[in-house]
Amino acid sequence: MALRDPHVEGSWGYCPFLLITGRPCGGCGGLRAVNDLAHGQVVAALSSNVLAVVLLVSAVVAWIVWVGRRARGRDVPLVRVTPARLIGVTAVFLVFTVVRNTPWGAWLAP
């Protein structure tokens, strides 16, 4: 079975937002970023999608903190999902999408 390379256009499908608007959404390049991180290519990952890298690092840190708390016997959830956090994450995603599609944020585009 052959593995798919996320750097090959269309190997994992296409982003509907990109197809409709011709502009990358906040998630475009995320799969390439994770693939690059898995291969130890941090600069390439940041170039593909800096937000995906930040979210992945945040998730790993949250998991490590959670494991430490669980090891000490504390029964805590991995993440507390609140309306404020959902709004915050959505706002960051939308702002990132807008900024990467402007001239001053063009360096964020995949």
C-alpha positions, 0 to 999 in steps of 0.5 A, a space after each residue: 500500500 502506497 502512502 500519500 504525500 501531503 505535499 502532492 497537490 490533491 493527494 488528500 483531496 481539496 479544501 472547499 474554501 480554497 476551491 471556491 475563493 482561490 484563497 487558503 483557509 486557516 487550515 490549509 497546509 495543516 496536514 503538510 505541517 504535521 507531516 513535516 513535524 513528523 519528519 523533524 522539519 520544523 521550519 518547513 512545518 512553520 512555513 506550511 501552517 504556523 497555526 497548526 504547529 502552535 495548536 499541535 504544540 499546545 495540545 502536546 503540552 496540555 496532554 503532558 500536564 494532564 498526564 502529570 495531574 492524573 499521575 498524582 491522582 487528580 481526576 481532571 478532564 484533559 480540556 475544559 470546553 467552555 463557550 468562551 474558549 470555543 469563541 476564542 479558538 474560532 476567533 483566532 482561526 478566523 483572524 488567522 484566515 483573514 491575515 494570511 490572505 492580506 498583503 501584510 500576512 502573505 508570508 503566512 500563506 502555505 
